[in-house]
Amino acid sequence: MRAFSELYEELDTTTSTNLKVAAMVRYFRSTPPADAAWAAYILSGHRLKRFIGPVLMYRWLIEACGLPEWLVTESYAGVGDLAETIALLMEGVSSDATDPLQHRVAEHSLSAWIEDRLLPLRGEPEPQQRAAILGWWRTLPYRECFLVNKFLTGELRVGVSELLVTRALAEVLSMTRAEVTRRLMGEWQPSAQFWERLQRAEPAAQDPAAPYPFFLASPLEESPATLGPREHWLAEWKWDGIRSQLIRRRGLTFIWSRGEDLVSERFPEVVAAAATLPEGVVLDGELVAWREGAIRPFADLQQRIGRKKLSAAILQAVPVRFLAYDLLEQDYQDTRSLPLCERRARLEKLLSSASAVIGLSPTVDAKDWDALASLRTQSRARGVEGLMLKSLQSPYGTGRQRGVWWKWKIDPYSFDAVLLYAHPGHGRRSNLYTDYTFGVWNDGALVPVAKAYSGLSNEEISELDRWIRSHTLEKFGPSRAVEPTQVFELAYEGIAASKRHKSGIALRFPRILRRRPDKDASAADTLAALRAILAAHTNGVPPSAL
Amino acid sequence: MSSDSEHLVTVTANGLYCPPGGFYIDPWKPVQTAVITHAHGDHLRHGSAHYIVARPGAHIAKSRLGADQEVAPVDYGARVTLGATTVSLHPAGHILGSAQVRIEYAGQVWVVSGDYKRQEDPTCAGFEQLECDVFVSEATFALPVYRWPPAAQVVQEILGWWRSNRERGLASALFCYALGKSQRVLAELSAFTGEPVYVHGAVDSLVAAYRRAGIRMLPTLSIPNDRKTDFRGALILAPPSAAGTPWMRRFGEHASGFCSGWMRVRGDRRRRGYDRGFVISDHADWPALVRTCTATKARHILLTHGHSDSLTRYLNENGLSSSALKTDFGAQE
């Protein structure tokens, strides 16, 4: 694990994304396949399923370090990270740093550590787990001890985004980033075989469940007239649902959410309806709650996502529909490079005998931009978020490429941000984490952009408070840094340039519109997007025209 | 510690005071007589009439107080009568000229440690372990997570970091306290290289004072004001107050490092925004604090600044009577 821990050190001790990518490239090139696979897995944010709780580890630490419990508590409060506290305190207990045993233990490869040591402990009786883990604490050098604890607590954060890992892998594997992204999508098991498969330039669809990376739209900041002639663009409603990919291959159906979760089980009626689709078809679309010919609020859909077991009552109370708007694969052929008009024609033909559950997302027909803008004003009444504008000539790309797909939302003053810090409230709200700091992406890192105090119901606050307490990364006095995984949609009244804020922007009256459990952190907005809105605003474009 | 009359050191509005001696130790307000443990800003302040310092630190104290200010240098171990007390200064190992203050009066011995460390330091005399009745100890890093790696190892890390930055065409900006830490790093580095290092003006004058005291350090260069110097590959020593200021722009793209005991904790480093933290401290770590307090064989330990509460409780639980003493000394490093 020495090589991985050196990589960790390198990643942890620079803020330069180029240096981080270079360090990962060096590591991936020089490390055995199984280690490379595990490193890619961990660095891209996957975690080992936790099987030992922090409470238990904390108790073992008190038993092992020979310090009184209150002093361990003081130390933990000063450090703010359990894995690190253990490594720091056990360094005082562990055998001499020059002990050759220490170095031998640390020499085992990353994959050997995870596959032969950590994973087999799962399901072992507690005394065995305790003996093994205390043994590592006593023998591992500081950095390796820290990392093993991080694997155990499942919260290794090294300041690299999945995007950066993808950049490094693209360089190592001589592939495009899009190709790497596609190959890393979905669920995969890190192993030497996986790494070798990753390297081999095989076409997609070996795995019938493998999805394509989603193509994303950028927020439209200018007037649509700047996009050119209206007839070059296809307009659709922007649905307030779950962006999903519906895959029908070899008699099987898979539904992937935008957060790369396989959600097929949540939507049995869609899976059933997909059986009538031809084989070798992949659709891009939106899962929405649907009743009596109209979309229902997103909150309805959350009832379907939030549950472990779907009762018949829930299935009946919240019927869903898949609204298809793109065709990514037909007859097992990747159709993404075809122009949208061609894909749309094929899609319409394919769904001509549409079922009640899988339907076509209709185009919004308006002869010119003005007519479209006036239709757009009906968005709220229709329960949609605005309009999507897609160039009819556009291929289906990967990630977010500006210029061909736009989301023309009704409320431009809203964005998706990740919860970074939580602060306890005051007065009535004391002892509850009610004040939040949110961040957006900038150059692969999340930067704080807004503090928000309101917008959640009391129930939601309590639920979030519990989540915060169990997902704290570090404590700074009364404030906590939390795992950057929870996405919220925030609204705000105005935007201005600010020297006082690290992000360079200040938002007026930011508040929470809602929690977005369907999105993962990578789906949050970027600082660049906010700056663009700022620029448009500064140039005198009234908000209503955005 | 039954009554005040037995106290050789108490806390007053002006600072630590010795009633039978009629002097203050590191007072934070102007007083008649000030015995100084070392020349850091929170221990040596302007405005007192008389300053008593350990001889190796006299130059530095004068350079901080101004040339007009008289200071009375005293050799380590020399016994001086102050009021009704006999006072002597003993090496504290913190920085050049740092001293523990030993006070003897009516059969009682009190020792005020000032700031101290137990690690070897090529720039100053090593800590002298004294025995006493009451020991007044610092407690800056009094949590068991603070445990220093050997300085030689850390200096190798600094060297490796400098070299790898150089390979990438970057300057290395290393932030160290201007007095003590900077000179220690320059002296430790001189065991491994002879390359010159750029130093910030605040560091520069103190390096000169150390050189006058005969301390061997790497050759140093002042930072030219010509805005033309190419700093790629260079090592620059600057005080932490320079970090993030426009002054840093002249170095172009650079990596930043900070030398401090606080760097032992990862969150601390990340909060302060340095790329690298180097765990090198001029204070005692947890094991050294416990070891030193125990070895004084004192019947009572008084603890000042830092995590004094934790160490107080720990010592009491281990049979060493202890309490906290509230002072205005800082926990900066």
Interface residues (C-beta under 8 A of the other chain):
Chain A: D12 T13 T14 T15 L19 C65 L67 P68 W70 L71 E74 S75 G78 V79 G80 D81 E84 T85 L88 L89 E91 G92 E474 F476
Chain B: L143 P144 V145 R147 R168 A255 R264 V265 R266 G267 R271 D275 R276 W286 P287 H307 S310 R313 Y314 E317
